[in-house]
Each structure stands twice: as C-alpha cells, then as structure tokens.
Amino acid sequence: MKPNLIAARKPEEAATTHPTILRTVLEYLLDKGVQPFVGDSPAFSNFKRVVKVTRVEEVCEELKVPLTPLDDPIEVNGEIFRKIKISRKVLEADKVVNLPKFKTHSQMVMTLGVKNTFGCVTGLEKSSWHMRAKNYDDFANLLIDIHRIVSPILTVLDGIEGMEGNGPTNGRKKNFGIIAVSRNAFALDDAICSFLGIDHLVYTVKNARRRMVTPEYEVFGSFSSTIQLPSTVSTFERFSRAFSRFFVKYPSIDKRRCIKCRLCEERCPASAIDISKQEIDYQKCIRCYVCHEVCPQNAIKLVRKLI
C-alpha cells in the first residue's frame, strides 16, 4: 500500500492521503485474505513523525498492519532513464496498491496516480533526480518510467478533500468530493485532468499520451469541478508556449515568515539557497520548487520574473 505521505501534515490539511481512505482499502484487502503492509519514503520529514502526524500509524496499529519506510534501494532501469534507485520492499512485494492524493503541483501542475509512485524512490535520491531531469518534460518521463516499474495493480485516488493553488503542500484545501478508482493510473490521471479541462497542461498526462502508455478507457460516473492551478502555470502558457518562456516564476524567501529551519537549504538539489543570508542564487536555481514544497511555514513564495 503506497499512500501519499509527503510530509508531517495533519489529515485536515489535505496534503496527504486521508487515514479514512487508507483504513477503508486496508479493511477490504484484509477481508479478502491479503497480508498488506503500508510504506512510503517521505522526501521532507522523518518517517516516524510523518506517520504519526498523518494518523497513518494509528490506522495501522488498530488493524495490525505493518508500517515500514521504503528504504533498501535497488538500481533498476526504465525505458528512458537508467539507475533509478527504488525500494527493494516495493519491488519484492507481490502487488502494489497506489493511494494518491488529489493535488496541484507547482512543477508538474498536478500530482495524482502516476506522480505518487515517485515516493518509491528512496530518500534523498528524489532530490538528485531533480538535477538529472531538470527539464519538466524529462522529469515527467522519469515519473512515467518509475510508475511503469512499480506497476500498481490498483489506484484509489483520494479526492474528497484535495488541494489547489501552489500545491502539493502549501496550496489551498478544496472539497472536490470525488474518489476515483482504476486498475491503470495513466487512465485515471488522464480522465481526471480531462474532466478539469487541463489535460493539455499536465506534463505526466501529455507525455504518457506521447509515449502511448495511456490505454483506451471507459469512465463510469461523472465529475465536474473547477481548480485553481499553480501560479507557475502562466496565462501565456495556457494559450501559447511561445510567449510563456518570457514569464517564469522563481522561489523567493519571505523573511517575515522564515524561521531559518534550513529545510529548503538542505533539500535544494541545486544548492542554490543560503538560508543564513536568506538568499537564493538564481544562476543555480532550476525551478524545481522543492524549497516551496518542503517549507513548513509557507515562507517560500513564487514570484514572477521577466527574463
């Protein structure tokens, strides 16, 4: 079972898979005689603290389901990218069930089923991949490679409460009122983004179509909603990529909010942040927005710069 446990955020913040969704799926599997375990590799927080704050630990203890960090990496090759370090616990599991959260993402536009399996990459390896796949399309293709390696048999999207704006951790909570289920996460992501009218903007959806890994699918049920996209998706990009390159968003430190915890500095894959001076070296910055994701104080703002 791979929920979204990106950080130590309470369930009501809508940044992680809600424990009620996790409990429901676990109870179903246990009733079928399955012996599940729950795992993730949080990019930005200590695993024990994450599972406690998200109340995942509480659910697993009550149901007597093992809970484990996804460590012990094995190098595997994808179709495009090589030497991807994925947890042995994932690769040796009989089956994987994917439990993503419905959220926007400042870099990839949306994080749904395909993006969630990036959590199977161990520890700080995630940050290094932001440097190895700097281009957004390249990073999307990395995510597609990882998802195809992990190959979950079922994806259950928690979209009852999700996040819009500058997600995946510091956006705004919104009630979308949906649970989506599919045997194929490429199909699920494609359907959700099509309903929202943003399928042409979401990098994993676009590249999955280009690589012809999105199968033909049928939708049972309906979904209607609006969503405010990250501010990194410019108005120009929505209509013309030719103009969008002139207007980009860069991270900026809000000195009034910053408590100098150094999480952004430690996790920056480009080593572009000096938190002692509360400065960002924009010659090094690759606009991966990891600093924005990890900041517990929402002290990293995304500001427009004309280049």
C-alpha positions in Angstrom: 0.0 0.0 0.0 1.6 3.3 -1.1 -0.3 6.3 0.2 0.9 9.9 -0.3 2.8 10.8 2.9 4.8 13.7 1.5 5.3 15.4 4.9 4.2 15.6 8.5 0.9 17.3 7.8 -2.4 16.7 9.6 -5.2 15.0 7.6 -7.3 18.1 7.6 -4.6 20.0 5.7 -5.3 17.8 2.6 -1.7 17.3 1.7 -1.6 13.6 2.4 -3.8 10.5 1.9 -6.6 10.7 4.4 -6.4 7.9 7.0 -10.1 7.1 6.5 -9.4 6.2 2.8 -6.4 4.1 3.9 -8.4 2.3 6.5 -11.3 1.5 4.1 -8.9 0.0 1.5 -7.0 -1.9 4.1 -10.1 -3.4 5.6 -11.2 -4.5 2.2 -7.9 -6.2 1.5 -7.8 -7.9 4.9 -11.3 -9.2 4.3 -10.0 -10.8 1.1 -7.2 -12.6 3.0 -4.5 -10.3 1.7 -1.5 -9.6 4.0 -0.8 -5.9 3.3 1.9 -3.5 4.6 2.0 0.2 4.3 5.1 2.1 3.1 6.4 5.4 1.8 9.6 7.3 1.7 8.8 10.9 2.7 11.0 13.4 0.9 11.0 16.0 3.5 10.4 14.6 7.0 11.3 11.8 9.4 9.2 8.7 8.6 8.1 8.1 12.2 6.9 11.7 12.6 5.1 11.6 9.3 3.1 8.5 10.0 2.2 9.8 13.5 1.0 13.3 12.4 -0.9 11.9 9.4 -2.6 9.3 11.7 -1.5 6.5 9.4 0.3 4.9 12.3 -3.0 4.9 14.3 -4.8 3.1 11.5 -2.0 0.5 11.0 -1.8 -0.2 14.7 -5.5 -0.7 15.1 -5.6 -3.1 12.1 -2.3 -4.8 13.0 -0.9 -3.9 9.6 2.9 -3.5 9.3 4.2 0.0 8.6 7.6 0.5 7.1 9.8 3.1 5.4 10.6 2.4 1.8 14.4 2.1 2.0 17.0 -0.5 0.9 17.3 0.7 -2.7 17.8 -1.5 -5.8 19.0 0.1 -9.1 16.7 -0.6 -11.9 16.4 0.8 -15.5 13.4 2.5 -17.0 12.6 2.8 -20.7 14.3 6.3 -20.8 16.2 6.7 -17.5 18.7 4.3 -16.0 19.9 3.5 -12.5 16.7 4.5 -10.7 17.0 3.5 -7.0 13.7 2.1 -6.0 13.0 0.4 -2.6 13.5 -3.3 -2.5 10.4 -3.6 -0.4 8.3 -2.3 -3.4 10.0 -4.5 -6.0 9.7 -7.6 -3.9 6.1 -7.1 -2.9 3.6 -9.4 -4.7 1.4 -6.5 -5.7 1.3 -2.7 -5.2 -1.8 -0.7 -4.4 -1.5 3.0 -5.1 -3.3 5.6 -2.9 -2.6 9.1 -4.2 -4.0 12.4 -3.1 -5.8 14.9 -5.5 -3.5 17.9 -5.5 -1.9 20.6 -7.7 1.9 20.6 -8.1 3.9 23.7 -8.7 6.3 21.8 -11.1 4.2 19.1 -12.7 0.9 21.1 -12.5 -1.0 18.1 -10.9 0.1 15.2 -8.7 -2.2 12.2 -9.0 -1.7 8.5 -9.5 1.4 8.4 -11.7 3.3 11.0 -9.6 2.5 9.2 -6.3 4.8 6.3 -7.1 7.8 8.7 -7.1 7.7 8.0 -3.4 9.0 4.5 -4.1 12.4 6.2 -4.9 14.4 6.1 -1.7 15.2 9.0 0.5 17.3 11.9 -0.8 17.6 10.2 -4.3 14.5 12.2 -5.1 16.4 15.5 -4.9 19.2 14.2 -7.1 16.7 13.4 -9.8 15.6 17.0 -10.0 19.1 17.8 -11.2 19.4 14.8 -13.5 16.0 15.6 -15.1 15.8 19.4 -15.0 13.5 19.8 -17.9 9.9 19.4 -16.9 9.1 17.0 -19.8 12.2 15.0 -18.8 11.0 14.9 -15.2 7.6 13.8 -16.3 9.1 11.0 -18.4 11.1 9.9 -15.3 7.9 9.7 -13.3 6.3 7.6 -16.1 9.4 5.2 -16.1 9.1 4.8 -12.3 5.4 4.2 -12.4 5.8 1.5 -15.1 8.4 -0.2 -13.0 6.3 -0.1 -9.8 3.2 -1.1 -11.8 0.5 -0.9 -9.2 -2.5 -3.2 -9.8 -5.0 -0.7 -8.4 -5.1 3.1 -7.9 -7.5 4.7 -5.5 -7.4 8.5 -5.7 -8.4 10.4 -2.5 -10.1 13.5 -3.9 -12.8 14.1 -1.3 -10.7 17.0 0.0 -7.8 18.0 -2.2 -5.5 20.9 -2.8 -5.5 23.7 -5.4 -3.2 26.7 -6.0 0.5 26.2 -5.2 0.5 22.6 -4.1 1.5 19.9 -3.2 1.9 21.1 0.4 1.3 24.8 0.6 -1.8 25.2 -1.6 -5.4 25.8 -0.5 -7.7 23.0 0.6 -10.7 22.4 -1.5 -13.6 19.9 -1.4 -13.7 18.1 -4.8 -16.0 15.3 -3.5 -14.5 12.5 -5.5 -12.9 9.1 -5.1 -11.6 7.7 -8.4 -10.6 4.0 -8.8 -8.8 2.4 -11.7 -6.6 -0.6 -12.5 -4.5 1.9 -14.6 -3.2 5.2 -13.1 -2.4 6.6 -16.6 -6.1 6.2 -17.5 -7.2 7.6 -14.1 -5.0 10.7 -14.4 -6.0 11.3 -18.0 -9.7 11.1 -17.1 -9.4 13.4 -14.1 -7.4 16.1 -16.0 -9.8 15.8 -19.0 -12.8 16.5 -16.7 -11.0 19.5 -15.3 -10.1 20.7 -18.8 -6.3 20.8 -18.1 -5.1 17.6 -19.7 -3.1 19.7 -22.2 -1.2 21.3 -19.4 -0.3 18.4 -17.1 3.2 17.1 -18.0 2.7 13.4 -17.0 -0.6 13.2 -18.9 0.8 14.8 -22.1 3.9 12.7 -22.1 2.0 9.5 -21.3 -0.1 10.1 -24.4 3.0 10.8 -26.5 4.6 7.6 -25.3 1.3 5.8 -26.0 1.1 4.2 -22.5 -2.3 5.6 -21.7 -4.8 2.9 -22.7 -8.3 3.3 -24.1 -10.6 3.6 -21.1 -14.3 3.9 -20.2 -15.5 6.2 -17.4 -18.2 5.1 -15.0 -19.7 8.1 -13.2 -19.2 11.8 -13.7 -17.1 14.5 -12.2 -17.5 18.3 -12.5 -15.3 20.8 -10.8 -13.0 23.8 -11.3 -9.5 24.1 -9.9 -7.1 26.9 -9.5 -3.8 25.9 -10.9 -0.3 26.8 -9.5 0.8 30.3 -10.2 3.8 28.7 -12.0 1.3 27.9 -14.9 1.2 31.2 -16.6 -1.8 32.6 -18.5 0.6 32.7 -21.5 1.3 29.0 -21.2 -2.3 28.1 -21.2 -2.7 29.7 -24.7 0.8 29.9 -26.2 4.0 28.3 -25.1 5.8 30.7 -27.5 5.1 33.5 -25.1 5.3 31.6 -21.8 9.1 31.3 -21.9 9.4 35.1 -21.2 7.5 34.9 -17.9 8.6 32.4 -15.3 8.1 32.0 -11.6 11.1 31.8 -9.2 11.1 31.0 -5.5 11.6 33.9 -3.1 12.2 33.8 0.6 9.6 35.7 2.7 11.9 36.9 5.5 9.0 37.7 7.8 7.8 34.1 7.8 11.2 32.3 7.6 12.3 30.7 10.8 15.6 29.5 9.4 14.9 25.8 9.9 17.1 25.2 6.8 14.9 22.5 5.3 14.9 24.4 2.0 18.6 24.8 2.0 19.2 21.1 2.8 16.8 19.8 0.2 17.6 22.2 -2.6 19.1 19.8 -5.3 21.0 22.7 -7.0 22.5 24.0 -3.7 21.1 27.5 -4.6 19.9 28.6 -1.2 21.9 30.3 1.6 19.5 30.5 4.5 22.0 32.4 6.7 21.6 35.3 4.3 18.1 34.3 3.3 19.1 34.5 -0.3 18.7 32.3 -3.4 21.2 32.2 -6.2 19.1 32.4 -9.3 22.1 31.4 -11.5 21.9 28.0 -9.9 18.1 27.7 -9.4 16.5 25.1 -11.7 12.9 26.0 -10.7 12.0 22.6 -9.3 10.2 24.3 -6.4 11.3 21.7 -3.9 12.1 24.5 -1.5 8.4 25.6 -1.8 7.2 22.1 -1.1 9.3 21.5 2.0 8.8 24.8 3.8 6.6 24.2 6.9 6.0 27.9 7.3 5.0 28.6 3.7 7.8 31.1 3.6 8.9 30.4 0.0 6.8 32.5 -2.3 6.7 32.0 -6.1 7.2 35.3 -7.8 7.2 36.3 -11.5 10.4 37.5 -13.1 10.8 38.7 -16.6 13.9 37.1 -18.2 
